Amino acid sequence: MATSIPNSGIPDSGPLPPGSFGLPVVGETLSFLFDREFARKRQAKYGAIFKTRLLGRPTVVMMGPEANQFVLSSHMDCFSWREGWPGTFKELLGESLFLQEGEEHRRNRKLLMPAFHGPALVGYVDTMQSLTDRYAQRWENLGQFTWFDEIKRLTFDIASTLLLGSEPGEQSAQMSQWFADLTNGLFSPPIRWGWTPFGKAIKARDRLLDHIEQVVKERQARPTHDALGLLVQSEDEDGNRLSLEEIKAQALLMLFAGHETTTSMLTSLVMSLAQHPDVWERARQEQVALMAGSDAIRPGVALEQIRQMPYLDQVVKEVERLYPPVAGGFRGVVKSFEFNGYRVPEGWMALYRIDAAHRDRRIYTNPETFDPDRFGPERAEHKRYDFSLVGFGGGPRVCLGLAFAQLEIKLVAAHLLRHYTWELVPDQDLTMTPIPTLRPKSGLNVVFKKRDRAANIRTT
């Protein structure tokens, strides 16, 4: 196991991590952006910690469950979220929970919490169900299409309906396009000309914030029970509420986080089922059994059934492990520290690699293989090390919308497994591209159709 000791303010003790800073100024940024094996190659050469230069800053890359625990939990005080992400993130996502720290973050997280947990989730199920059914019927009519784009429309409609109270339709489609423009600018050069990706992202952000402001003012005048309505009415211990600008920033983040990573995971899930028919059939039979025991008066996937899908839960975990929507997380180093015997100075940037722990052979048997049984009670491989499954983060700042996302993913997957079937179109490029979130290069072209009712008879 790795040893990791805080530096205690001694900035010149111990060697720097192995590695190379690369070229002046740009360092190894181009290799990092365009070589999918960038981290794995250097891990093979240097081990679980190495230095590089990314985006003009000296950077330490840390890999494995020990590194995840160090950054996300045990030594959080050495790191800053705000100082870790590029300026494009700060400008496009604003002063939201994503970049806040300390007491400000704790206060605002607590104010946002009711919209993503407990009674609020119960109230979201019918909307998720009806929109999923509407989109599935649309996909049946289309027959053949690119699924990533369609799933993104579905998840955005769910997010905007539940979080902002929007009505699916032209306005939602327009907002979804603005979000696509905003997302494309997150990792682009900060060149503001209107035709550049960043220029388009700025314009899209402004339009989204204008729309959100109108909705916030409506909620302030006429409170509602959607997530934004709850946020507008939330108070801290002293009776203080969020300002208009704070609500706008948090609402923008809720929409972004509420559909971007879920789209990635759902796309990877339906792709994996098509690639592994034995897994698909086991997952389908689990749904057939639940349908046989359900109330015919209440069609659809009931909330209580979501808790009765152990195999689907294993499938979702395996998708999270093998296809995490985001490969890692940046932090600014605000206090020098020592990890694995190497010194990392204050002022550097740190990057922990999610996918490194997810493919760690000390934890997972045959980690390149799609195998949901590794999460079953007999093997439970993820319990061998803490922080070995961190697709949604971990520690005190684990993803606020984790329960929301898992409910949505399982509900959509269960509905599709019960009523539909699909095939991957041959000769498409399924290479996974990581930016801004993981997805197949082709977008996942499929042929989609209604499942024969006779097939929904439980087999033994």
Summary of the structure (lengths in Angstrom):
residues: 460
radius of gyration: 22.5
end to end distance: 44.6
largest distance: 71.1
contacts: 1498
relative contact order: 0.17
helix: 52%
strand: 12%
